[in-house]
Amino acid sequence: MSDQIETTLPPAGDAAPGKFQAITIIMLVNGILNVIIGLSLTWGAIATIVGILCLPITVLPLVLGVFEIVNAANILSNRAVPAARLKTLAIFEIINICYGNLLSLIAGILNLVFLDDAEVKAYLKE
C-alpha cells in the first residue's frame, strides 16, 4: 500500500493557491447538492413500482456527493489526497450530466481546468 502515489499537502504555514481552494469549495458545495439530488431521486423512485427497479441508478449521485464531501473535508483538514482522485471525481462530476445536473457538469469542468494549472500542480507536487 505504501507504493501508492499520495500527494502530501504542505505544512499549514504554506498557503494553498487560490485555485486549489476554489477546487475544494466547489467540490464541497457540489457534493452537498449531489446528496440532495440523490436523495430526491431515490425518494421519488421509491414512490413508483418502475422506480424501485431503477433504484440502483438513482443512488449514484448520492454516492458521488458523499465521496466529494469526504475528499473536500480531507483537503480542508490538511490530509493527503491523491491528485488522481481529484481528477477522477471531476470526471464523475462531468458524467453526472446524465442526471440533468448542469451544476455538476460546470463544477467538473472547472475542477479539471484548475487541476491543470501549473501553480496547483506544483502545490500538489505532481
MMTF fields as JSON, N, C-alpha, C and O atoms, coordinates in Angstrom:
{
  "mmtfVersion": "1.0.0",
  "mmtfProducer": "UNKNOWN",
  "numBonds": 503,
  "numAtoms": 504,
  "numGroups": 126,
  "numChains": 1,
  "numModels": 1,
  "chainsPerModel": [1],
  "groupsPerChain": [126],
  "chainIdList": ["A"],
  "bondAtomList": [4, 2, 8, 6, 12, 10, 16, 14, 20, 18, 24, 22, 28, 26, 32, 30, 36, 34, 40, 38, 44, 42, 48, 46, 52, 50, 56, 54, 60, 58, 64, 62, 68, 66, 72, 70, 76, 74, 80, 78, 84, 82, 88, 86, 92, 90, 96, 94, 100, 98, 104, 102, 108, 106, 112, 110, 116, 114, 120, 118, 124, 122, 128, 126, 132, 130, 136, 134, 140, 138, 144, 142, 148, 146, 152, 150, 156, 154, 160, 158, 164, 162, 168, 166, 172, 170, 176, 174, 180, 178, 184, 182, 188, 186, 192, 190, 196, 194, 200, 198, 204, 202, 208, 206, 212, 210, 216, 214, 220, 218, 224, 222, 228, 226, 232, 230, 236, 234, 240, 238, 244, 242, 248, 246, 252, 250, 256, 254, 260, 258, 264, 262, 268, 266, 272, 270, 276, 274, 280, 278, 284, 282, 288, 286, 292, 290, 296, 294, 300, 298, 304, 302, 308, 306, 312, 310, 316, 314, 320, 318, 324, 322, 328, 326, 332, 330, 336, 334, 340, 338, 344, 342, 348, 346, 352, 350, 356, 354, 360, 358, 364, 362, 368, 366, 372, 370, 376, 374, 380, 378, 384, 382, 388, 386, 392, 390, 396, 394, 400, 398, 404, 402, 408, 406, 412, 410, 416, 414, 420, 418, 424, 422, 428, 426, 432, 430, 436, 434, 440, 438, 444, 442, 448, 446, 452, 450, 456, 454, 460, 458, 464, 462, 468, 466, 472, 470, 476, 474, 480, 478, 484, 482, 488, 486, 492, 490, 496, 494, 500, 498],
  "bondOrderList": [1, 1, 1, 1, 1, 1, 1, 1, 1, 1, 1, 1, 1, 1, 1, 1, 1, 1, 1, 1, 1, 1, 1, 1, 1, 1, 1, 1, 1, 1, 1, 1, 1, 1, 1, 1, 1, 1, 1, 1, 1, 1, 1, 1, 1, 1, 1, 1, 1, 1, 1, 1, 1, 1, 1, 1, 1, 1, 1, 1, 1, 1, 1, 1, 1, 1, 1, 1, 1, 1, 1, 1, 1, 1, 1, 1, 1, 1, 1, 1, 1, 1, 1, 1, 1, 1, 1, 1, 1, 1, 1, 1, 1, 1, 1, 1, 1, 1, 1, 1, 1, 1, 1, 1, 1, 1, 1, 1, 1, 1, 1, 1, 1, 1, 1, 1, 1, 1, 1, 1, 1, 1, 1, 1, 1],
  "groupList": [{"groupName": "MET", "atomNameList": ["N", "CA", "C", "O"], "elementList": ["N", "C", "C", "O"], "formalChargeList": [0, 0, 0, 0], "bondAtomList": [1, 0, 2, 1, 3, 2], "bondOrderList": [1, 1, 2], "singleLetterCode": "M", "chemCompType": "L-PEPTIDE LINKING"}, {"groupName": "SER", "atomNameList": ["N", "CA", "C", "O"], "elementList": ["N", "C", "C", "O"], "formalChargeList": [0, 0, 0, 0], "bondAtomList": [1, 0, 2, 1, 3, 2], "bondOrderList": [1, 1, 2], "singleLetterCode": "S", "chemCompType": "L-PEPTIDE LINKING"}, {"groupName": "ASP", "atomNameList": ["N", "CA", "C", "O"], "elementList": ["N", "C", "C", "O"], "formalChargeList": [0, 0, 0, 0], "bondAtomList": [1, 0, 2, 1, 3, 2], "bondOrderList": [1, 1, 2], "singleLetterCode": "D", "chemCompType": "L-PEPTIDE LINKING"}, {"groupName": "GLN", "atomNameList": ["N", "CA", "C", "O"], "elementList": ["N", "C", "C", "O"], "formalChargeList": [0, 0, 0, 0], "bondAtomList": [1, 0, 2, 1, 3, 2], "bondOrderList": [1, 1, 2], "singleLetterCode": "Q", "chemCompType": "L-PEPTIDE LINKING"}, {"groupName": "ILE", "atomNameList": ["N", "CA", "C", "O"], "elementList": ["N", "C", "C", "O"], "formalChargeList": [0, 0, 0, 0], "bondAtomList": [1, 0, 2, 1, 3, 2], "bondOrderList": [1, 1, 2], "singleLetterCode": "I", "chemCompType": "L-PEPTIDE LINKING"}, {"groupName": "GLU", "atomNameList": ["N", "CA", "C", "O"], "elementList": ["N", "C", "C", "O"], "formalChargeList": [0, 0, 0, 0], "bondAtomList": [1, 0, 2, 1, 3, 2], "bondOrderList": [1, 1, 2], "singleLetterCode": "E", "chemCompType": "L-PEPTIDE LINKING"}, {"groupName": "THR", "atomNameList": ["N", "CA", "C", "O"], "elementList": ["N", "C", "C", "O"], "formalChargeList": [0, 0, 0, 0], "bondAtomList": [1, 0, 2, 1, 3, 2], "bondOrderList": [1, 1, 2], "singleLetterCode": "T", "chemCompType": "L-PEPTIDE LINKING"}, {"groupName": "LEU", "atomNameList": ["N", "CA", "C", "O"], "elementList": ["N", "C", "C", "O"], "formalChargeList": [0, 0, 0, 0], "bondAtomList": [1, 0, 2, 1, 3, 2], "bondOrderList": [1, 1, 2], "singleLetterCode": "L", "chemCompType": "L-PEPTIDE LINKING"}, {"groupName": "PRO", "atomNameList": ["N", "CA", "C", "O"], "elementList": ["N", "C", "C", "O"], "formalChargeList": [0, 0, 0, 0], "bondAtomList": [1, 0, 2, 1, 3, 2], "bondOrderList": [1, 1, 2], "singleLetterCode": "P", "chemCompType": "L-PEPTIDE LINKING"}, {"groupName": "ALA", "atomNameList": ["N", "CA", "C", "O"], "elementList": ["N", "C", "C", "O"], "formalChargeList": [0, 0, 0, 0], "bondAtomList": [1, 0, 2, 1, 3, 2], "bondOrderList": [1, 1, 2], "singleLetterCode": "A", "chemCompType": "L-PEPTIDE LINKING"}, {"groupName": "GLY", "atomNameList": ["N", "CA", "C", "O"], "elementList": ["N", "C", "C", "O"], "formalChargeList": [0, 0, 0, 0], "bondAtomList": [1, 0, 2, 1, 3, 2], "bondOrderList": [1, 1, 2], "singleLetterCode": "G", "chemCompType": "PEPTIDE LINKING"}, {"groupName": "LYS", "atomNameList": ["N", "CA", "C", "O"], "elementList": ["N", "C", "C", "O"], "formalChargeList": [0, 0, 0, 0], "bondAtomList": [1, 0, 2, 1, 3, 2], "bondOrderList": [1, 1, 2], "singleLetterCode": "K", "chemCompType": "L-PEPTIDE LINKING"}, {"groupName": "PHE", "atomNameList": ["N", "CA", "C", "O"], "elementList": ["N", "C", "C", "O"], "formalChargeList": [0, 0, 0, 0], "bondAtomList": [1, 0, 2, 1, 3, 2], "bondOrderList": [1, 1, 2], "singleLetterCode": "F", "chemCompType": "L-PEPTIDE LINKING"}, {"groupName": "VAL", "atomNameList": ["N", "CA", "C", "O"], "elementList": ["N", "C", "C", "O"], "formalChargeList": [0, 0, 0, 0], "bondAtomList": [1, 0, 2, 1, 3, 2], "bondOrderList": [1, 1, 2], "singleLetterCode": "V", "chemCompType": "L-PEPTIDE LINKING"}, {"groupName": "ASN", "atomNameList": ["N", "CA", "C", "O"], "elementList": ["N", "C", "C", "O"], "formalChargeList": [0, 0, 0, 0], "bondAtomList": [1, 0, 2, 1, 3, 2], "bondOrderList": [1, 1, 2], "singleLetterCode": "N", "chemCompType": "L-PEPTIDE LINKING"}, {"groupName": "TRP", "atomNameList": ["N", "CA", "C", "O"], "elementList": ["N", "C", "C", "O"], "formalChargeList": [0, 0, 0, 0], "bondAtomList": [1, 0, 2, 1, 3, 2], "bondOrderList": [1, 1, 2], "singleLetterCode": "W", "chemCompType": "L-PEPTIDE LINKING"}, {"groupName": "CYS", "atomNameList": ["N", "CA", "C", "O"], "elementList": ["N", "C", "C", "O"], "formalChargeList": [0, 0, 0, 0], "bondAtomList": [1, 0, 2, 1, 3, 2], "bondOrderList": [1, 1, 2], "singleLetterCode": "C", "chemCompType": "L-PEPTIDE LINKING"}, {"groupName": "ARG", "atomNameList": ["N", "CA", "C", "O"], "elementList": ["N", "C", "C", "O"], "formalChargeList": [0, 0, 0, 0], "bondAtomList": [1, 0, 2, 1, 3, 2], "bondOrderList": [1, 1, 2], "singleLetterCode": "R", "chemCompType": "L-PEPTIDE LINKING"}, {"groupName": "TYR", "atomNameList": ["N", "CA", "C", "O"], "elementList": ["N", "C", "C", "O"], "formalChargeList": [0, 0, 0, 0], "bondAtomList": [1, 0, 2, 1, 3, 2], "bondOrderList": [1, 1, 2], "singleLetterCode": "Y", "chemCompType": "L-PEPTIDE LINKING"}],
  "groupTypeList": [0, 1, 2, 3, 4, 5, 6, 6, 7, 8, 8, 9, 10, 2, 9, 9, 8, 10, 11, 12, 3, 9, 4, 6, 4, 4, 0, 7, 13, 14, 10, 4, 7, 14, 13, 4, 4, 10, 7, 1, 7, 6, 15, 10, 9, 4, 9, 6, 4, 13, 10, 4, 7, 16, 7, 8, 4, 6, 13, 7, 8, 7, 13, 7, 10, 13, 12, 5, 4, 13, 14, 9, 9, 14, 4, 7, 1, 14, 17, 9, 13, 8, 9, 9, 17, 7, 11, 6, 7, 9, 4, 12, 5, 4, 4, 14, 4, 16, 18, 10, 14, 7, 7, 1, 7, 4, 9, 10, 4, 7, 14, 7, 13, 12, 7, 2, 2, 9, 5, 13, 11, 9, 18, 7, 11, 5],
  "groupIdList": [1, 2, 3, 4, 5, 6, 7, 8, 9, 10, 11, 12, 13, 14, 15, 16, 17, 18, 19, 20, 21, 22, 23, 24, 25, 26, 27, 28, 29, 30, 31, 32, 33, 34, 35, 36, 37, 38, 39, 40, 41, 42, 43, 44, 45, 46, 47, 48, 49, 50, 51, 52, 53, 54, 55, 56, 57, 58, 59, 60, 61, 62, 63, 64, 65, 66, 67, 68, 69, 70, 71, 72, 73, 74, 75, 76, 77, 78, 79, 80, 81, 82, 83, 84, 85, 86, 87, 88, 89, 90, 91, 92, 93, 94, 95, 96, 97, 98, 99, 100, 101, 102, 103, 104, 105, 106, 107, 108, 109, 110, 111, 112, 113, 114, 115, 116, 117, 118, 119, 120, 121, 122, 123, 124, 125, 126],
  "secStructList": [7, 6, 6, 1, 7, 7, 7, 7, 7, 7, 7, 6, 6, 1, 7, 7, 7, 2, 2, 2, 2, 2, 2, 2, 2, 2, 2, 2, 2, 2, 2, 2, 2, 2, 2, 2, 2, 2, 2, 2, 2, 2, 2, 2, 2, 2, 6, 1, 2, 2, 2, 2, 2, 6, 2, 2, 2, 2, 6, 2, 2, 2, 2, 2, 2, 2, 2, 2, 2, 2, 2, 2, 2, 2, 2, 2, 6, 6, 7, 7, 7, 7, 2, 2, 2, 2, 2, 2, 2, 2, 2, 2, 2, 2, 2, 4, 4, 4, 4, 6, 7, 2, 2, 2, 2, 2, 2, 2, 2, 2, 2, 2, 2, 2, 2, 6, 1, 2, 2, 2, 2, 2, 2, 2, 6, 7],
  "xCoordList": [0.814, 0.0, 0.861, 0.412, 2.081, 2.919, 3.424, 3.986, 3.225, 3.656, 2.696, 3.014, 1.525, 0.56, 1.078, 1.742, 0.764, 1.201, 0.25, -0.932, 0.755, -0.025, 0.598, 1.818, -0.228, 0.278, 0.112, -0.986, 1.172, 1.081, 0.945, 1.656, 0.052, -0.131, 0.98, 1.436, 1.422, 2.477, 2.031, 0.839, 2.988, 2.623, 1.651, 1.515, 0.985, -0.057, 0.458, -0.335, 1.751, 2.298, 2.242, 2.128, 2.323, 2.254, 0.799, -0.03, 0.499, -0.874, -1.175, -0.359, -2.348, -2.778, -3.098, -3.6, -2.807, -3.154, -4.668, -5.448, -5.056, -6.468, -7.274, -8.409, -6.689, -7.408, -7.604, -8.612, -6.649, -6.805, -7.892, -8.667, -7.944, -9.022, -10.372, -11.375, -10.393, -11.633, -12.07, -13.262, -11.117, -11.439, -12.116, -13.119, -11.564, -12.117, -13.53, -14.422, -13.733, -15.057, -16.073, -17.198, -15.682, -16.58, -16.95, -18.112, -15.966, -16.223, -17.161, -18.039, -16.979, -17.832, -19.269, -20.207, -19.445, -20.796, -21.469, -22.645, -20.731, -21.296, -21.635, -22.624, -20.826, -21.127, -22.431, -23.239, -22.637, -23.881, -25.071, -26.099, -24.935, -26.018, -26.279, -27.434, -25.226, -25.407, -26.101, -26.897, -25.808, -26.5, -27.989, -28.836, -28.301, -29.713, -30.408, -31.521, -29.757, -30.345, -30.482, -31.502, -29.453, -29.502, -30.628, -31.332, -30.798, -31.897, -33.25, -34.18, -33.367, -34.624, -34.959, -36.097, -33.966, -34.189, -34.553, -35.429, -33.876, -34.132, -35.529, -36.255, -35.913, -37.253, -38.326, -39.397, -38.052, -39.005, -39.137, -40.224, -38.041, -38.062, -38.787, -39.447, -38.67, -39.336, -40.852, -41.572, -41.337, -42.773, -43.454, -44.678, -42.684, -43.296, -42.715, -41.607, -43.471, -43.017, -41.818, -40.831, -41.903, -40.8, -39.577, -38.444, -39.808, -38.71, -37.927, -36.715, -38.61, -37.922, -36.939, -35.857, -37.309, -36.399, -35.194, -34.108, -35.393, -34.32, -33.561, -32.72, -33.838, -33.243, -31.707, -31.125, -31.03, -29.554, -29.02, -27.955, -29.744, -29.302, -29.485, -28.661, -30.546, -30.816, -29.894, -29.79, -29.232, -28.367, -26.997, -26.283, -26.622, -25.273, -24.924, -23.816, -25.8, -25.44, -25.233, -24.408, -25.973, -25.818, -24.424, -23.765, -23.989, -22.66, -21.567, -20.612, -21.701, -20.724, -20.667, -19.581, -21.823, -21.869, -21.147, -20.443, -21.315, -20.626, -19.116, -18.364, -18.662, -17.226, -16.666, -15.56, -17.419, -16.959, -16.841, -15.868, -17.82, -17.786, -16.617, -15.925, -16.396, -15.29, -13.945, -13.086, -13.756, -12.476, -12.283, -11.168, -13.339, -13.223, -12.891, -12.097, -13.489, -13.18, -11.728, -11.074, -11.228, -9.82, -8.884, -7.881, -9.205, -8.366, -8.414, -7.386, -9.614, -9.752, -9.021, -8.618, -8.848, -8.149, -6.677, -6.015, -6.161, -4.749, -4.287, -3.133, -5.173, -4.774, -4.383, -4.809, -3.569, -3.108, -4.246, -4.966, -4.392, -5.382, -4.665, -4.057, -4.724, -4.043, -4.664, -5.885, -3.822, -4.313, -5.146, -6.091, -4.793, -5.552, -6.989, -7.908, -7.197, -8.553, -9.36, -10.551, -8.712, -9.406, -9.823, -10.917, -8.941, -9.276, -10.404, -11.291, -10.373, -11.432, -12.775, -13.782, -12.801, -14.051, -14.544, -15.748, -13.634, -14.032, -14.646, -15.613, -14.09, -14.642, -16.032, -16.935, -16.211, -17.531, -18.541, -19.733, -18.065, -18.962, -19.466, -20.636, -18.589, -18.99, -19.977, -20.961, -19.719, -20.6, -21.976, -22.964, -22.04, -23.304, -24.312, -25.444, -23.929, -24.883, -25.966, -27.042, -25.692, -26.698, -27.944, -29.021, -27.809, -28.937, -29.523, -30.362, -29.088, -29.601, -29.004, -29.564, -27.881, -27.25, -26.245, -25.068, -26.697, -25.847, -24.782, -23.663, -25.121, -24.142, -22.964, -21.828, -23.224, -22.147, -21.244, -20.03, -21.82, -21.026, -20.084, -18.9, -20.605, -19.79, -18.703, -17.559, -19.058, -18.078, -16.969, -15.797, -17.324, -16.322, -15.363, -14.156, -15.895, -15.035, -14.109, -12.916, -14.655, -13.817, -12.725, -11.578, -13.077, -12.079, -10.975, -9.804, -11.321, -10.283, -9.38, -8.166, -9.968, -9.161, -8.239, -7.061, -8.769, -7.952, -6.872, -5.768, -7.166, -6.162, -5.036, -3.937, -5.292, -4.274, -3.373, -2.39, -3.686, -2.898, -1.522, -1.412, -0.49, 0.887, 1.067, 1.755, 0.449, 0.586, -0.042, 0.502, -1.183, -1.855, -1.033, -0.886, -0.5, 0.34, 1.572, 1.967, 2.173, 3.344, 2.946, 3.704, 1.78, 1.31, 1.061, 1.37, 0.498, 0.25, 1.484, 1.494, 2.518, 3.779, 3.56, 4.04, 2.82, 2.574, 3.81, 3.811],
  "yCoordList": [-1.193, 0.0, 1.262, 2.313, 1.172, 2.364, 2.761, 3.843, 1.877, 2.197, 3.127, 3.633, 3.359, 4.244, 5.669, 6.088, 6.402, 7.79, 8.648, 8.762, 9.237, 10.137, 11.53, 11.681, 12.508, 13.869, 14.404, 14.37, 14.887, 15.434, 16.934, 17.59, 17.45, 18.893, 19.537, 18.948, 20.709, 21.403, 21.722, 21.679, 22.041, 22.406, 23.574, 24.312, 23.731, 24.747, 26.155, 27.036, 26.39, 27.714, 28.126, 29.311, 27.14, 27.435, 27.604, 26.728, 28.722, 28.988, 28.247, 28.209, 27.667, 26.97, 27.997, 29.081, 27.654, 28.582, 28.804, 27.944, 29.943, 30.288, 29.283, 28.964, 28.784, 27.821, 26.497, 25.823, 26.118, 24.881, 25.049, 24.126, 26.218, 26.483, 26.494, 26.048, 27.005, 27.007, 25.578, 25.274, 24.693, 23.283, 22.686, 21.983, 22.966, 22.422, 22.934, 22.157, 24.221, 24.806, 24.299, 23.956, 24.248, 23.745, 22.298, 21.912, 21.5, 20.094, 19.92, 19.058, 20.727, 20.632, 21.03, 20.317, 22.156, 22.624, 21.643, 21.321, 21.173, 20.227, 18.9, 18.255, 18.495, 17.275, 17.395, 16.467, 18.526, 18.748, 18.732, 18.122, 19.401, 19.406, 18.008, 17.633, 17.234, 15.875, 14.981, 14.118, 15.179, 14.401, 14.75, 13.861, 16.027, 16.448, 15.892, 15.373, 16.0, 15.486, 13.97, 13.417, 13.295, 11.842, 11.373, 10.414, 12.055, 11.69, 11.962, 11.17, 13.056, 13.376, 12.326, 11.866, 11.948, 10.925, 9.583, 8.871, 9.25, 7.974, 7.936, 6.959, 8.984, 9.01, 9.068, 8.483, 9.761, 9.789, 8.436, 8.058, 7.712, 6.384, 5.372, 4.466, 5.519, 4.588, 4.711, 3.757, 5.856, 6.105, 5.323, 5.194, 4.8, 4.077, 2.669, 2.407, 1.781, 0.397, 0.353, -0.326, 1.073, 1.104, 1.752, 1.353, 2.753, 3.431, 2.514, 2.666, 1.567, 0.62, -0.23, -0.555, -0.588, -1.345, -0.503, -1.034, 0.806, 1.72, 2.306, 3.187, 1.84, 2.418, 2.44, 3.442, 1.382, 1.459, 2.607, 3.151, 2.973, 4.072, 5.415, 6.315, 5.557, 6.842, 7.108, 8.248, 6.092, 6.253, 6.818, 7.323, 6.742, 7.156, 8.61, 8.848, 9.598, 10.962, 11.09, 11.883, 10.319, 10.331, 9.841, 10.445, 8.756, 8.199, 9.179, 9.391, 9.776, 10.773, 11.942, 12.422, 12.409, 13.515, 13.197, 14.046, 11.979, 11.582, 11.565, 12.05, 11.007, 10.996, 12.416, 12.684, 13.32, 14.702, 15.379, 16.086, 15.165, 15.777, 15.233, 15.991, 13.926, 13.313, 13.85, 14.19, 13.93, 14.433, 15.912, 16.332, 16.711, 18.134, 18.293, 19.16, 17.467, 17.531, 17.132, 17.718, 16.147, 15.755, 16.888, 17.131, 17.577, 18.692, 19.826, 20.418, 20.124, 21.214, 20.921, 21.845, 19.635, 19.278, 18.963, 18.366, 19.363, 19.21, 17.755, 17.462, 16.853, 15.448, 15.257, 16.003, 14.248, 13.97, 13.409, 12.504, 13.959, 13.478, 13.336, 14.295, 12.159, 11.989, 12.884, 13.024, 13.475, 14.325, 13.519, 14.039, 12.242, 11.381, 11.219, 11.146, 11.163, 11.027, 12.295, 12.225, 13.449, 14.705, 14.771, 15.234, 14.303, 14.292, 13.3, 13.58, 12.149, 11.153, 11.705, 11.516, 12.383, 12.982, 14.049, 14.165, 14.826, 15.852, 15.207, 15.727, 14.089, 13.387, 12.844, 12.925, 12.293, 11.793, 12.931, 12.738, 14.11, 15.261, 15.589, 15.926, 15.491, 15.754, 14.683, 15.001, 13.441, 12.345, 12.486, 11.972, 13.177, 13.354, 14.184, 14.359, 14.7, 15.406, 14.439, 14.872, 13.151, 12.14, 12.248, 11.808, 12.823, 13.009, 14.407, 14.803, 15.154, 16.505, 17.526, 18.607, 17.196, 18.067, 18.977, 18.633, 20.114, 21.058, 21.671, 21.929, 21.904, 22.475, 21.537, 21.99, 20.24, 19.27, 19.259, 19.101, 19.424, 19.498, 20.694, 20.57, 21.843, 23.055, 22.892, 23.293, 22.304, 22.085, 21.147, 21.382, 20.091, 19.147, 19.783, 19.55, 20.586, 21.259, 22.254, 22.307, 23.043, 23.997, 23.284, 23.73, 22.182, 21.455, 20.897, 20.954, 20.357, 19.847, 20.967, 20.79, 22.112, 23.249, 23.736, 24.001, 23.853, 24.322, 23.303, 23.694, 22.011, 20.99, 20.979, 20.51, 21.484, 21.526, 22.756, 22.869, 23.67, 24.886, 24.54, 23.668, 25.215, 24.934, 25.162, 24.392, 26.218, 26.529, 25.434, 25.078, 24.915, 23.843, 22.555, 21.827, 22.277, 21.083, 21.151, 20.148, 22.323, 22.489, 22.315, 21.738, 22.801, 22.666, 21.206, 20.762, 20.455, 19.031, 18.181, 16.984, 18.803, 18.123, 16.942, 15.838, 17.187, 16.15, 15.924, 15.087],
  "zCoordList": [0.0, 0.0, 0.0, -0.456, 0.501, 0.559, -0.823, -0.991, -1.83, -3.181, -3.9, -4.976, -3.321, -3.959, -3.927, -2.979, -4.977, -5.075, -4.251, -4.576, -3.208, -2.364, -2.475, -2.42, -2.627, -2.626, -1.217, -0.66, -0.654, 0.687, 0.587, -0.174, 1.34, 1.342, 2.155, 3.135, 1.782, 2.516, 3.94, 4.246, 4.808, 6.179, 6.211, 5.236, 7.331, 7.461, 7.179, 6.847, 7.299, 7.06, 5.595, 5.283, 4.691, 3.264, 2.856, 3.101, 2.24, 1.834, 0.539, -0.381, 0.49, -0.719, -1.798, -1.5, -3.054, -4.139, -4.189, -3.782, -4.682, -4.756, -5.567, -5.214, -6.655, -7.489, -6.763, -6.969, -5.916, -5.15, -4.092, -3.838, -3.483, -2.53, -3.243, -2.687, -4.47, -5.256, -5.566, -5.519, -5.884, -6.133, -4.913, -5.032, -3.738, -2.501, -2.247, -1.909, -2.407, -2.154, -3.17, -2.806, -4.447, -5.485, -5.195, -5.326, -4.803, -4.525, -3.33, -3.349, -2.307, -1.121, -1.451, -1.095, -2.124, -2.476, -3.436, -3.27, -4.432, -5.393, -4.708, -5.059, -3.742, -3.0, -2.231, -2.224, -1.588, -0.85, -1.809, -1.513, -2.957, -3.947, -4.495, -4.699, -4.735, -5.239, -4.216, -4.586, -2.942, -1.908, -1.912, -1.83, -2.007, -2.034, -3.278, -3.189, -4.432, -5.675, -5.61, -6.022, -5.093, -4.974, -4.07, -4.388, -2.938, -2.033, -2.686, -2.532, -3.404, -4.092, -5.144, -5.227, -5.948, -6.963, -6.33, -6.822, -5.241, -4.585, -3.996, -4.182, -3.291, -2.703, -3.782, -3.622, -4.866, -5.977, -6.65, -7.087, -6.734, -7.357, -6.479, -6.989, -5.176, -4.265, -4.391, -4.098, -4.816, -4.895, -6.021, -6.022, -6.977, -8.095, -8.192, -7.724, -8.801, -8.985, -9.932, -9.654, -11.045, -12.001, -11.364, -11.635, -10.514, -9.838, -8.921, -8.773, -8.309, -7.425, -8.228, -7.74, -9.45, -10.307, -10.732, -10.964, -10.83, -11.251, -10.062, -10.244, -8.871, -7.664, -7.679, -7.264, -8.136, -8.155, -9.005, -8.715, -10.037, -10.909, -10.205, -10.37, -9.43, -8.78, -7.605, -7.15, -7.111, -5.939, -6.314, -5.447, -7.578, -7.991, -7.664, -7.183, -7.893, -7.491, -5.975, -5.521, -5.215, -3.761, -3.362, -2.516, -3.971, -3.664, -4.077, -3.331, -5.258, -5.712, -4.744, -4.419, -4.278, -3.326, -2.035, -1.489, -1.541, -0.303, -0.521, 0.324, -1.658, -1.951, -2.062, -1.594, -2.676, -2.804, -1.44, -1.177, -0.585, 0.748, 1.557, 2.237, 1.488, 2.246, 1.758, 2.571, 0.443, -0.087, 0.213, 0.523, 0.129, 0.465, 1.946, 2.312, 2.795, 4.225, 4.493, 5.356, 3.765, 3.914, 3.514, 4.185, 2.432, 1.984, 3.004, 3.333, 3.5, 4.47, 5.781, 6.487, 6.109, 7.344, 7.09, 7.938, 5.921, 5.544, 5.506, 5.818, 5.131, 4.932, 3.477, 2.596, 3.247, 1.888, 1.04, 1.462, -0.153, -1.118, -2.453, -2.928, -3.064, -4.356, -5.43, -5.508, -6.239, -7.321, -8.307, -8.901, -8.48, -9.394, -8.909, -9.725, -7.604, -7.069, -7.339, -7.643, -7.229, -7.513, -8.983, -9.304, -9.873, -11.295, -11.575, -12.382, -10.915, -11.103, -10.651, -11.333, -9.513, -9.04, -10.006, -10.235, -10.573, -11.542, -12.785, -13.343, -13.214, -14.376, -14.053, -14.886, -12.857, -12.462, -12.321, -12.558, -11.936, -11.895, -13.294, -13.475, -14.275, -15.654, -16.138, -16.806, -15.807, -16.213, -15.573, -16.096, -14.452, -13.734, -14.529, -14.078, -15.702, -16.561, -17.043, -17.455, -16.995, -17.37, -16.495, -16.897, -15.314, -14.406, -14.529, -13.72, -15.532, -15.743, -14.791, -14.612, -14.181, -13.197, -13.895, -14.008, -14.355, -15.073, -14.16, -14.604, -12.897, -11.958, -11.748, -11.609, -11.722, -11.562, -12.789, -12.662, -13.968, -15.192, -15.141, -15.45, -14.753, -14.664, -13.602, -13.816, -12.461, -11.388, -11.846, -11.549, -12.564, -13.048, -14.035, -13.974, -14.945, -15.928, -15.229, -15.527, -14.302, -13.565, -12.769, -12.751, -12.115, -11.331, -12.214, -11.839, -13.38, -14.282, -14.792, -14.898, -15.105, -15.569, -14.451, -14.689, -13.238, -12.115, -11.749, -11.372, -11.852, -11.544, -12.572, -12.276, -13.763, -14.81, -14.687, -15.42, -13.786, -13.599, -13.019, -12.156, -13.486, -13.059, -11.556, -10.886, -11.032, -9.609, -8.728, -7.683, -9.163, -8.414, -8.523, -7.541, -9.713, -9.88, -8.983, -8.387, -8.887, -8.022, -6.563, -5.784, -6.182, -4.81, -4.466, -3.36, -5.419, -5.191, -5.444, -5.155, -5.982, -6.295, -7.224, -6.968, -8.319, -9.326, -10.138, -11.041]
}
